[in-house]
Every structure is written in C-alpha cells, then in structure tokens.
C-alpha cells in the first residue's frame, strides 16, 4: 500500500512530524475495534454519493463493492490491520485507494474525519450497548430465580449496618434487582441519544455538495439526524452519558459485592461462596477469600476514573473538534469492557452462592428488630406515634437493662409498665414472620408482595430479551 504511511492531511505540508510524533498521536490501537463500523459508514456514504450524482454511479458501485469485500475480509481476519496507520479511517481508505486508485480517493468526498469519527463511534456504541443490557437481563433473571425460592426465608434488614427490621432474602434480592432495571433503562436512554446520524456535518460547517443525509441515515438505520453541524462534531455528551450509566451500574455491583464480602465472614456467615469463586492465601492455609467480589469492588474505582477523565477532557474545549477528543474512546471503551466483564463474573458468582437460611433467620432474633412493630401495634390501639415510639423504646431499654435479647421474651407485666395498652395479643405480632407479613404494602417484604415483584422482574426480562 504505497500511501498508507502518509497522513490524510499531508498535502498542505512541505515538512511534517517525524515517525515518533506520528506514532504518539496515532489512535489505531484503540479505534481499530470500530473497523467494521467505519466500513459500514463508508458504504452508506458511497451509495449516497452515487445516488446524489456527486460521483459517477459506476465509481460509486465499485467503491461499495470493494468496501463490502474489505468488510468481509476484516470480519474473517484475512485482512490484517496495519498498526502503522494513523487511525482506522486512514487504514480503510488506504486499502480502498490501493485497490481502486482514484475511484477509491473519492470515498471521502463531502466528508471530514470529524464527522466520520462521530459516525463510527455512534455506530459502534449502538452495536455493543445492547450486549451490556443483555448481561443485565441475565443477572436480573438469576436474582429473581434465587428470590423465588426464598420468599419465606427470613433475614434482618440493616440500616447503618445495625439490625433494623425483619425482611426476607427474596425481598433483599429484589432490592438488588430493581437498580439493575434502572441501569437497563439508563442504557436505553443513552442509546436514544446515540441514535443520531452526524455524517454530513463535515469538519464543522457541513459542505456545499448536495449530500443526502437522510438517505445515509436510513441506510444505517438511524432514526434521526444531528441538528447542527458544529454541535455534531463537538458533541461527546453521548460518551459522558454512557460512561455515567456504566459508572452507576458499577456502583450497584460494588455495593452488592460489599454485602457479599460481609455476609461471607465468620461473623455473619449468611452465605458460603463456591470454591470456584473464591481464592486462598499464600501464607494462611485456612483462608477462603471473596477475591472476585473484591476485584469487582476495586474495578469500580477504575470506571469512575474513566468517567472523570472524560469529563476533564471535555470541560475546557472550545467548539468544535479538538484533538483532545481522540482520548474519548480509550476511557469509554475501558469503562465498557470493565463493566461487561464484572457483570458476567458477578452473575456466575451469585448463582454459586449457598445461602445459610438458618443463620439468616437467626439474625431476626436479638437486637429488637421487632421494636417498630410494637410501636405500630400501639398506634393501631390509638396511641399517637411519638408516644408509641417512646413506649417501644422504653421496652427496648427494659430488655437491655435486664439482659433479655428480644422483647418477645419480656413478661407482659413489665411491658405494661411502658404502656397499659399492651395486651397478650402483642406477642404473636412480634414474631419475625408476623412482622414481615404485616408489611403488606406494594413493594413491602410480605411474601405475596415479593412474589408480585418477582413476577414483574420476570416480565421485564421476557419483554426486553432479544429473540435468538
């Protein structure tokens, strides 16, 4: 390929950067993953150039035919990318020009690398984001499947990492699932704004040639055009939005991993991780460490760094395109790759957990997690809530001073010291299972309400799962 080492812009220069400088600003190591998207965009552009009469129809057809051949060769691996090329756009155009000569040189008519890059990036993201969403669906499905087996399995819910109120394991796993549903929605929202076709914006001001932007958009399956040529090549909001959505997803995974790490300790012993998803110690023979959960928790910081790098890159740039924006892909792609792998590992890890149901249920006794239910009992008997709260707190204090671990074991006469409204009928209501069943509001831990959530989660997965 005779011209592949020359930058696309070299014609204006009598001299130029040396090899080290060109290598420094080369992006092909990162943007090569958009090779197929670059070819697709060029095919649509060449078709349009021919149909609009901007280049001869026979040359348009020849370009399209050769680009389709290049696409197949890249896909099969028979065409190897030249890592000395400046970027993937230069590489593809160089191959085309080598094969077609001057006809190949016409593929860039009416196009700038500024709008070409924006197009390739949007095409690529539109292609890969649904794969991340599929991973989310798999995790939600795994969690709802586990939850369906534990709608009656009691455990304590915590605030401040202190025992708070009885719930069920299923309720807690549903609480893991709904943020993932929101994550899925955030990616859908991001895709809606990615779905804008920027080609035809040129470097910043479009072109005087009669390009048919709508034809290109239709050919590539975009629902709309970018509205302003200057904005179209300046915009990386879609990168920021997508990276933000990825960072939020990682926040959720990190929080769940934190709970897994805590729950797997001897002190909690709520769960036992499979040996396939644990590691040992190089010095302590007894250790079984939740390393995979810890790595996911650690990688969350890496994704935050990618997001902050993107924001920092963009915050001071004047419109329109600046070379700084070349750095968007490395951070965005890293964030995506990290989240994709973490999501897959987390799903397998959770599926392998053995739930210690006896230990979970025992966490509901002691710690007075039923104190709020005593207050609710008094409210139903007509006592104002603040007085009911004070009476229940007095019962708790009585138990603490007497060394009684749970108020259900406090004799009635000592309960009545704090409110004469307390009767023997209070004791069944203070059983953990009764506390859970009493919370029969939508979204609550009552087993029937949790089953409704599980059904809704399953419907969400079925509705959004793409057909095979």
C-alpha positions as CSV (number, residue, x, y, z in Angstrom):
1,X,0.0,0.0,0.0
2,X,2.1,2.9,-1.3
3,X,0.4,5.8,0.6
4,X,-0.6,4.2,3.8
5,X,2.2,5.9,5.8
6,X,1.2,9.4,4.7
7,X,-1.4,11.2,6.9
8,X,-4.6,12.1,5.1
9,X,-3.8,15.8,5.7
10,X,-0.2,15.7,4.4
11,X,-0.8,17.7,1.2
12,X,-0.6,21.1,2.8
13,X,2.8,20.4,4.4
14,X,6.3,20.6,2.9
15,X,7.6,19.0,6.1
16,X,5.8,17.3,9.0
17,X,6.0,15.3,12.2
18,X,8.6,12.6,12.4
19,X,7.8,8.9,13.0
20,X,7.8,9.2,16.8
21,X,5.4,12.1,16.7
22,X,3.1,10.4,14.3
23,X,3.1,7.3,16.5
24,X,2.4,9.4,19.5
25,X,-0.8,10.8,18.1
26,X,-1.9,7.6,16.4
27,X,-5.2,6.1,17.6
28,X,-5.4,2.9,15.6
29,X,-4.6,0.8,18.6
30,X,-7.9,2.0,20.1
31,X,-10.2,2.8,17.2
32,X,-9.4,-0.4,15.3
33,X,-12.3,-2.0,17.2
34,X,-14.6,0.3,15.1
35,X,-13.2,-1.1,11.8
36,X,-16.4,-2.8,10.7
37,X,-18.4,0.3,11.7
38,X,-16.1,2.5,9.7
39,X,-16.6,0.4,6.6
40,X,-20.4,0.3,7.1
41,X,-20.4,4.1,7.3
42,X,-18.3,4.4,4.2
43,X,-20.5,2.1,2.2
44,X,-23.6,4.2,3.1
45,X,-21.7,7.4,2.2
46,X,-20.5,6.0,-1.1
47,X,-24.0,4.8,-2.0
48,X,-25.3,8.2,-1.3
49,X,-22.6,10.0,-3.3
50,X,-23.6,7.9,-6.4
51,X,-27.4,8.3,-6.0
52,X,-27.0,12.1,-5.4
53,X,-24.9,12.3,-8.6
54,X,-21.9,13.7,-6.8
55,X,-19.6,11.0,-8.2
56,X,-20.3,8.7,-11.2
57,X,-22.7,5.8,-10.5
58,X,-20.2,3.3,-11.7
59,X,-17.5,4.6,-9.4
60,X,-19.9,4.6,-6.5
61,X,-20.8,1.0,-7.3
62,X,-17.1,0.0,-7.5
63,X,-16.4,1.7,-4.1
64,X,-19.3,-0.1,-2.5
65,X,-18.4,-3.4,-3.9
66,X,-14.8,-3.1,-2.7
67,X,-15.8,-1.8,0.7
68,X,-18.1,-4.9,1.1
69,X,-15.1,-7.0,0.2
70,X,-13.0,-5.2,2.8
71,X,-15.7,-5.7,5.4
72,X,-15.8,-9.5,4.8
73,X,-12.0,-9.7,4.9
74,X,-11.8,-7.8,8.2
75,X,-14.6,-9.9,9.7
76,X,-12.8,-13.1,8.7
77,X,-9.4,-11.9,9.7
78,X,-7.9,-12.4,6.2
79,X,-7.2,-8.6,6.0
80,X,-4.8,-7.6,8.8
81,X,-4.9,-4.1,10.1
82,X,-1.7,-2.1,9.6
83,X,-0.8,-0.8,13.0
84,X,1.4,1.9,11.4
85,X,-1.6,3.6,10.0
86,X,-2.7,6.8,11.7
87,X,-6.2,5.6,12.6
88,X,-8.7,3.0,11.3
89,X,-10.2,5.6,8.9
90,X,-6.9,6.1,7.2
91,X,-6.3,2.4,7.1
92,X,-9.6,1.6,5.4
93,X,-9.3,4.4,2.9
94,X,-5.7,3.4,2.2
95,X,-6.7,-0.1,1.4
96,X,-9.6,1.1,-0.8
97,X,-7.3,3.5,-2.7
98,X,-4.6,0.9,-3.2
99,X,-7.2,-1.4,-4.8
100,X,-9.2,1.2,-6.8
101,X,-6.8,4.1,-7.4
102,X,-8.5,7.5,-8.0
103,X,-12.0,6.0,-7.6
104,X,-11.1,5.0,-4.0
105,X,-9.9,8.5,-3.3
106,X,-13.4,9.8,-4.0
107,X,-14.9,8.0,-1.0
108,X,-14.1,10.9,1.3
109,X,-15.9,13.4,-0.9
110,X,-18.0,15.7,1.3
111,X,-16.8,14.1,4.5
112,X,-14.4,15.1,7.2
113,X,-12.7,12.7,9.7
114,X,-14.5,14.8,12.3
115,X,-18.0,13.7,11.3
116,X,-16.6,10.3,10.2
117,X,-15.3,9.6,13.7
118,X,-18.6,10.7,15.3
119,X,-20.5,8.4,13.0
120,X,-18.2,5.4,13.6
121,X,-18.4,5.9,17.3
122,X,-22.2,6.1,17.4
123,X,-22.5,3.0,15.1
124,X,-20.1,1.1,17.4
125,X,-21.8,2.1,20.6
126,X,-25.2,1.3,19.2
127,X,-23.9,-2.2,18.4
128,X,-22.3,-3.0,21.7
129,X,-24.5,-1.4,24.4
130,X,-27.3,-4.0,23.8
131,X,-24.8,-6.7,24.7
132,X,-24.3,-5.0,28.1
133,X,-28.1,-4.8,28.5
134,X,-28.3,-8.5,27.8
135,X,-25.9,-9.1,30.6
136,X,-28.1,-7.0,33.0
137,X,-31.1,-9.1,32.0
138,X,-29.2,-12.3,32.7
139,X,-28.3,-11.0,36.2
140,X,-31.9,-9.9,36.9
141,X,-33.1,-13.3,35.8
142,X,-30.6,-15.1,38.1
143,X,-31.5,-12.9,41.1
144,X,-35.3,-13.4,40.6
145,X,-34.8,-17.1,40.2
146,X,-33.0,-17.3,43.6
147,X,-35.5,-15.0,45.1
148,X,-38.4,-17.2,44.0
149,X,-37.0,-19.9,46.3
150,X,-36.7,-17.7,49.3
151,X,-39.9,-15.7,49.6
152,X,-40.4,-17.1,53.2
153,X,-36.7,-17.1,54.2
154,X,-36.4,-14.5,57.0
155,X,-33.4,-12.2,57.5
156,X,-32.8,-8.9,59.1
157,X,-32.6,-5.8,57.1
158,X,-30.0,-3.3,58.2
159,X,-29.5,0.4,58.4
160,X,-26.1,1.8,59.4
161,X,-25.1,-1.9,59.3
162,X,-27.2,-2.3,62.5
163,X,-30.1,-4.7,62.7
164,X,-33.3,-2.7,61.8
165,X,-36.4,-4.7,60.8
166,X,-37.1,-8.3,59.6
167,X,-37.4,-8.8,55.8
168,X,-36.9,-11.8,53.6
169,X,-34.0,-12.9,51.5
170,X,-36.2,-12.6,48.4
171,X,-37.1,-9.1,49.4
172,X,-33.4,-8.2,49.6
173,X,-32.5,-9.9,46.3
174,X,-35.4,-7.9,44.7
175,X,-33.7,-4.8,46.2
176,X,-30.6,-5.8,44.2
177,X,-32.7,-6.3,41.1
178,X,-34.6,-3.0,40.7
179,X,-31.5,-0.8,40.5
180,X,-30.4,-3.1,37.6
181,X,-33.7,-2.4,35.9
182,X,-33.0,1.3,36.2
183,X,-29.5,0.7,34.8
184,X,-31.1,-1.1,31.8
185,X,-33.3,2.0,31.3
186,X,-30.3,4.4,31.5
187,X,-28.6,2.5,28.7
188,X,-31.8,2.6,26.7
189,X,-31.9,6.4,27.2
190,X,-28.3,6.7,26.2
191,X,-29.0,4.7,23.1
192,X,-31.8,7.0,22.1
193,X,-29.4,10.0,22.1
194,X,-26.7,8.0,20.4
195,X,-29.2,7.3,17.6
196,X,-28.5,10.5,15.7
197,X,-26.7,10.5,12.3
198,X,-23.8,13.1,12.2
199,X,-22.4,12.4,8.7
200,X,-22.7,15.5,6.5
201,X,-21.5,17.8,9.2
202,X,-18.1,17.9,7.7
203,X,-15.3,19.4,9.8
204,X,-17.9,21.8,11.5
205,X,-19.9,23.6,8.8
206,X,-21.2,20.9,6.5
207,X,-20.4,21.1,2.8
208,X,-21.6,22.8,-0.3
209,X,-22.1,19.5,-2.0
210,X,-25.7,18.2,-2.2
211,X,-25.4,15.4,0.2
212,X,-28.5,13.4,1.1
213,X,-28.1,13.0,4.8
214,X,-31.4,11.3,5.2
215,X,-30.5,8.6,2.7
216,X,-27.4,7.8,4.7
217,X,-29.4,7.8,8.0
218,X,-31.9,5.4,6.5
219,X,-29.2,3.2,5.1
220,X,-27.5,2.9,8.5
221,X,-30.8,2.6,10.5
222,X,-30.6,5.9,12.4
223,X,-33.9,7.3,13.5
224,X,-32.8,11.0,13.2
225,X,-30.1,13.4,12.0
226,X,-28.0,15.6,14.2
227,X,-29.5,19.0,14.2
228,X,-26.4,21.3,14.0
229,X,-23.2,20.6,12.1
230,X,-21.0,22.4,14.6
231,X,-22.6,20.6,17.6
232,X,-22.5,17.2,15.8
233,X,-18.7,17.1,15.6
234,X,-18.2,18.9,19.0
235,X,-20.6,16.6,20.9
236,X,-19.4,13.8,23.2
237,X,-22.4,14.0,25.5
238,X,-23.3,10.5,24.5
239,X,-19.9,9.3,25.7
240,X,-20.3,11.1,29.0
241,X,-23.9,9.8,29.4
242,X,-22.9,6.2,28.6
243,X,-19.9,6.3,30.9
244,X,-22.1,7.8,33.6
245,X,-24.6,4.9,33.2
246,X,-21.7,2.4,33.3
247,X,-20.4,4.0,36.5
248,X,-23.8,3.8,38.2
249,X,-24.1,0.1,37.2
250,X,-20.6,-0.5,38.7
251,X,-21.8,1.4,41.9
252,X,-24.6,-1.1,42.2
253,X,-22.3,-4.1,41.6
254,X,-19.8,-2.8,44.1
255,X,-22.4,-2.3,46.8
256,X,-23.7,-5.9,46.3
257,X,-20.1,-7.2,46.4
258,X,-19.6,-5.3,49.7
259,X,-22.6,-7.2,51.1
260,X,-21.3,-10.5,49.8
261,X,-17.9,-9.8,51.4
262,X,-19.5,-9.0,54.7
263,X,-22.0,-11.9,54.6
264,X,-19.3,-14.4,53.8
265,X,-17.4,-13.6,57.0
266,X,-17.5,-15.9,60.0
267,X,-19.1,-13.1,62.0
268,X,-22.1,-13.1,59.6
269,X,-21.9,-16.4,57.9
270,X,-25.1,-15.7,55.9
271,X,-23.6,-17.2,52.7
272,X,-20.9,-19.5,51.5
273,X,-19.3,-18.8,48.2
274,X,-18.4,-21.6,45.9
275,X,-14.8,-22.6,45.9
276,X,-14.9,-21.8,42.2
277,X,-15.5,-18.2,43.1
278,X,-13.1,-17.9,46.0
279,X,-9.3,-17.9,46.4
280,X,-6.9,-18.9,49.2
281,X,-3.9,-17.4,50.8
282,X,-0.2,-17.8,50.0
283,X,0.6,-18.0,53.7
284,X,-2.6,-18.8,55.7
285,X,-3.8,-22.3,54.8
286,X,-7.3,-21.9,56.2
287,X,-8.3,-18.9,54.1
288,X,-11.2,-18.8,51.7
289,X,-11.3,-15.2,50.3
290,X,-14.0,-13.5,48.3
291,X,-11.4,-12.1,45.9
292,X,-13.7,-11.9,42.9
293,X,-16.2,-9.7,44.8
294,X,-13.2,-7.6,46.0
295,X,-11.9,-7.2,42.4
296,X,-15.2,-6.0,41.2
297,X,-15.4,-3.6,44.1
298,X,-11.9,-2.4,43.1
299,X,-12.6,-2.1,39.4
300,X,-15.5,0.3,40.2
301,X,-12.9,2.9,41.0
302,X,-11.2,2.3,37.7
303,X,-14.5,3.0,35.9
304,X,-15.0,6.2,38.0
305,X,-11.6,7.2,36.8
306,X,-12.6,6.7,33.1
307,X,-15.7,8.9,33.7
308,X,-13.7,11.7,35.4
309,X,-11.1,11.5,32.6
310,X,-13.9,12.1,30.0
311,X,-15.4,15.0,31.9
312,X,-11.9,16.5,32.4
313,X,-11.1,16.1,28.8
314,X,-14.3,17.9,27.6
315,X,-14.7,20.6,30.2
316,X,-12.4,23.2,28.7
317,X,-12.7,22.5,25.0
318,X,-13.9,25.2,22.6
319,X,-16.2,24.2,19.8
320,X,-15.8,22.3,17.5
321,X,-13.5,19.4,17.2
322,X,-10.2,19.3,19.1
323,X,-7.6,16.5,19.0
324,X,-8.1,16.0,22.8
325,X,-11.3,14.3,21.8
326,X,-9.4,11.4,20.4
327,X,-8.9,10.3,24.0
328,X,-12.6,9.7,24.5
329,X,-12.5,6.2,23.1
330,X,-9.8,4.7,25.3
331,X,-11.6,5.7,28.5
332,X,-15.1,4.9,27.3
333,X,-14.1,1.5,25.8
334,X,-12.2,0.6,29.0
335,X,-15.3,1.5,31.1
336,X,-17.5,-0.6,28.9
337,X,-15.1,-3.6,28.9
338,X,-14.6,-3.4,32.6
339,X,-18.3,-3.3,33.3
340,X,-19.1,-6.1,30.8
341,X,-16.6,-8.5,32.4
342,X,-17.6,-7.6,36.0
343,X,-21.3,-8.1,35.2
344,X,-20.6,-11.6,33.8
345,X,-18.4,-12.6,36.7
346,X,-20.8,-11.3,39.3
347,X,-23.7,-13.2,37.7
348,X,-21.8,-16.5,37.9
349,X,-20.6,-15.8,41.4
350,X,-24.1,-15.1,42.7
351,X,-25.5,-18.1,41.1
352,X,-23.0,-20.3,43.0
353,X,-23.8,-18.9,46.5
354,X,-25.1,-21.3,49.1
355,X,-27.5,-19.4,51.4
356,X,-27.3,-20.2,55.1
357,X,-31.0,-19.9,55.7
358,X,-30.8,-20.9,59.4
359,X,-28.2,-18.2,60.1
360,X,-30.2,-15.7,58.1
361,X,-33.4,-16.4,60.1
362,X,-31.5,-16.4,63.4
363,X,-30.4,-12.8,62.7
364,X,-34.0,-11.8,63.3
365,X,-33.9,-12.7,67.0
366,X,-32.0,-10.5,69.3
367,X,-31.3,-6.8,68.5
368,X,-35.0,-5.9,68.9
369,X,-35.7,-5.7,65.2
370,X,-39.4,-6.0,66.0
371,X,-39.5,-2.8,68.1
372,X,-41.1,-0.8,65.2
373,X,-43.9,-3.5,65.2
374,X,-44.6,-2.8,68.8
375,X,-44.9,0.9,68.1
376,X,-47.3,0.1,65.2
377,X,-49.3,-2.2,67.5
378,X,-49.8,0.8,69.9
379,X,-50.6,3.1,67.0
380,X,-53.4,0.8,66.0
381,X,-54.7,1.0,69.5
382,X,-55.0,4.8,69.2
383,X,-51.7,6.0,70.7
384,X,-50.0,8.9,68.8
385,X,-46.9,7.6,67.0
386,X,-44.4,9.7,69.0
387,X,-45.8,8.3,72.3
388,X,-45.9,4.8,70.8
389,X,-42.3,5.2,69.7
390,X,-41.3,6.3,73.2
391,X,-43.2,3.3,74.8
392,X,-41.5,0.8,72.4
393,X,-38.1,2.4,73.1
394,X,-38.8,2.0,76.8
395,X,-39.5,-1.7,76.3
396,X,-36.2,-2.0,74.5
397,X,-34.4,-0.2,77.3
398,X,-36.0,-2.5,79.8
399,X,-34.8,-5.6,77.9
400,X,-31.2,-4.2,77.6
401,X,-31.1,-3.4,81.3
402,X,-32.4,-6.9,82.1
403,X,-30.1,-8.7,79.7
404,X,-33.1,-10.0,77.7
405,X,-32.1,-10.3,74.0
406,X,-35.5,-9.9,72.4
407,X,-38.6,-8.1,73.7
408,X,-40.8,-11.1,72.8
409,X,-39.3,-12.7,75.9
410,X,-40.2,-9.8,78.2
411,X,-43.1,-10.6,80.6
412,X,-46.3,-8.8,79.9
413,X,-46.4,-7.0,83.3
414,X,-43.0,-5.4,82.5
415,X,-44.2,-4.4,79.1
416,X,-47.3,-2.8,80.5
417,X,-45.0,-0.5,82.6
418,X,-44.4,1.4,79.4
419,X,-48.0,1.3,78.1
420,X,-51.1,-0.1,79.6
421,X,-52.4,-0.6,76.1
422,X,-50.1,-3.6,75.6
423,X,-52.0,-6.9,75.9
424,X,-51.2,-10.6,75.4
425,X,-52.2,-10.3,71.7
426,X,-48.9,-8.4,71.1
427,X,-46.7,-11.5,71.3
428,X,-47.7,-13.2,68.1
429,X,-47.3,-9.9,66.3
430,X,-43.7,-9.6,67.4
431,X,-42.7,-12.9,65.8
432,X,-40.4,-12.1,62.8
433,X,-42.6,-13.9,60.3
434,X,-45.6,-11.8,61.6
435,X,-43.6,-8.6,61.3
436,X,-42.8,-9.4,57.7
437,X,-46.4,-10.4,56.8
438,X,-47.7,-7.2,58.4
439,X,-45.8,-5.1,55.8
440,X,-48.3,-5.8,53.1
441,X,-48.0,-2.6,51.1
442,X,-46.8,-2.6,47.4
443,X,-43.0,-3.0,47.5
444,X,-43.0,-4.4,51.0
445,X,-41.5,-7.7,52.3
446,X,-44.8,-9.5,52.7
447,X,-44.2,-12.8,50.7
448,X,-47.2,-12.1,48.4
449,X,-45.9,-8.7,47.6
450,X,-42.4,-10.0,47.0
451,X,-43.9,-12.6,44.6
452,X,-45.5,-9.8,42.7
453,X,-42.1,-8.1,42.4
454,X,-40.5,-11.3,41.2
455,X,-43.3,-11.7,38.6
456,X,-42.7,-8.1,37.5
457,X,-38.9,-8.7,37.2
458,X,-39.5,-11.8,35.1
459,X,-41.9,-9.9,32.9
460,X,-39.2,-7.2,32.4
461,X,-36.7,-9.8,31.4
462,X,-39.0,-11.5,28.9
463,X,-40.2,-8.2,27.4
464,X,-36.7,-6.9,26.8
465,X,-34.8,-10.1,25.9
466,X,-34.0,-10.1,22.2
467,X,-35.1,-13.1,20.2
468,X,-32.4,-15.6,19.3
